[in-house]
């Protein structure tokens, strides 16, 4: 199957289905940018990046009192989202505001294939269990200038409109936020934590490399 054979609008609606009050955090940007992306054969057999220890940590910390955010690489969260949805009836919010481009720094054909193939496999789930997943490789401050010369800089950070406000979380009866990550948090996510931690409890849990 090639990219242009995919109904991207239908795929967008599939990923968005069942998100309830959190549907505003699911962006159309990746799907819109794919409408003008070069046509190519989707990679059906790429390595599954979902790790059971990560899934176990999510399940362990998921409860009605805490809103969970998973901050891991793009290809990993795409595979993890499918497992959470289909195997454990945990609805994933893919918080990806990525402009896919053939010369982009973030996102590649493997990631595009995972977004599409996993979306086509998603079961319809009605659940109050929900997890937000954001790509930890959304930007890299350590990239050399020379590397950027022949690339489109489609890196991005998450801002205050990309993550739930404290008032929203409290209205939905959450008492805290749990963030699962690997390594050091990026500045944008740290800024979010700083802005909400005075009003709501925040716990950071690191998963193994």
Residue pairs with C-beta under 8 A, 6 or more apart in sequence:
1 41
1 42
1 44
2 39
2 40
2 41
2 42
3 34
3 37
3 38
3 39
3 40
3 42
3 112
3 116
4 39
6 42
6 116
8 31
8 34
8 35
9 31
11 31
11 115
11 116
11 119
11 120
12 28
12 31
14 119
14 120
14 122
15 26
15 94
15 119
15 122
16 23
16 26
17 124
18 91
18 124
18 125
18 126
18 127
19 25
19 26
19 91
19 93
19 130
20 130
21 168
21 172
22 93
22 130
22 132
22 164
25 93
25 95
25 132
25 162
25 163
25 164
26 93
26 94
26 95
27 95
27 96
27 97
29 96
29 97
29 98
29 99
30 96
30 97
30 98
30 99
30 100
30 107
30 115
33 98
33 99
33 100
33 101
34 100
34 112
37 100
37 101
37 102
37 112
38 102
40 109
42 109
42 112
42 113
42 116
42 117
43 109
43 110
43 113
44 113
44 117
46 75
46 110
46 113
46 114
48 79
49 73
49 75
49 76
49 78
49 79
49 80
50 76
50 79
50 80
50 82
50 83
51 76
51 80
51 207
53 207
53 208
54 70
54 72
54 76
54 80
54 180
54 207
55 80
55 83
55 84
55 88
57 180
57 205
57 207
58 68
58 70
58 80
58 84
58 90
58 131
58 180
59 88
59 90
61 68
61 178
61 180
61 203
61 205
62 68
62 90
62 129
62 131
64 128
64 173
65 173
65 174
65 175
65 176
66 174
66 175
66 176
66 177
66 178
66 203
67 132
67 164
67 169
67 172
67 174
67 176
67 177
67 178
68 131
68 132
68 177
68 178
68 179
68 180
69 131
69 132
69 133
69 134
69 163
69 177
69 178
69 179
69 180
70 77
70 80
70 131
70 132
70 133
70 134
70 179
70 180
70 181
71 134
71 136
71 179
71 180
71 181
71 182
71 185
71 189
72 80
72 133
72 135
72 136
72 180
72 181
72 182
72 207
73 135
73 136
73 137
74 96
74 98
74 106
74 107
74 111
74 135
74 137
74 138
75 110
75 111
75 114
77 92
77 94
77 133
77 134
77 135
78 94
78 111
78 114
78 115
78 118
79 114
79 118
80 92
80 133
81 92
81 94
81 118
81 133
82 118
82 121
82 122
84 90
84 91
84 92
84 131
85 91
85 92
85 122
85 123
85 125
86 121
86 122
86 123
86 125
88 129
89 125
89 127
89 129
90 125
90 127
90 129
90 130
90 131
91 125
91 127
91 129
91 130
91 131
92 130
92 131
92 132
92 133
93 130
93 131
93 132
93 133
94 133
95 132
95 133
95 134
95 158
95 162
95 163
96 134
96 135
97 138
97 156
97 158
97 162
98 106
98 107
98 135
98 138
98 154
98 156
99 154
99 156
100 107
100 111
100 112
100 154
101 107
101 152
101 154
103 150
103 151
103 152
104 151
104 152
104 154
105 140
105 143
105 148
105 151
105 152
105 153
105 154
105 155
106 135
106 137
106 138
106 139
106 154
106 155
106 156
107 154
132 163
132 164
134 158
134 189
136 181
136 182
136 183
136 186
138 155
138 156
138 157
138 158
138 186
139 155
139 156
139 157
139 186
140 155
141 187
157 186
157 187
157 188
158 188
158 189
158 192
159 188
160 192
160 195
163 192
165 196
166 196
166 199
166 200
169 177
169 196
169 200
170 200
174 200
175 200
175 201
176 200
176 201
176 202
176 203
177 193
177 196
177 200
177 201
177 202
177 203
178 202
178 203
178 205
179 185
179 189
179 193
179 202
179 203
179 204
179 205
180 205
180 206
180 207
181 189
181 204
181 205
181 206
181 207
182 206
182 207
182 208
182 209
183 206
183 209
185 193
185 204
193 202
193 204
196 202
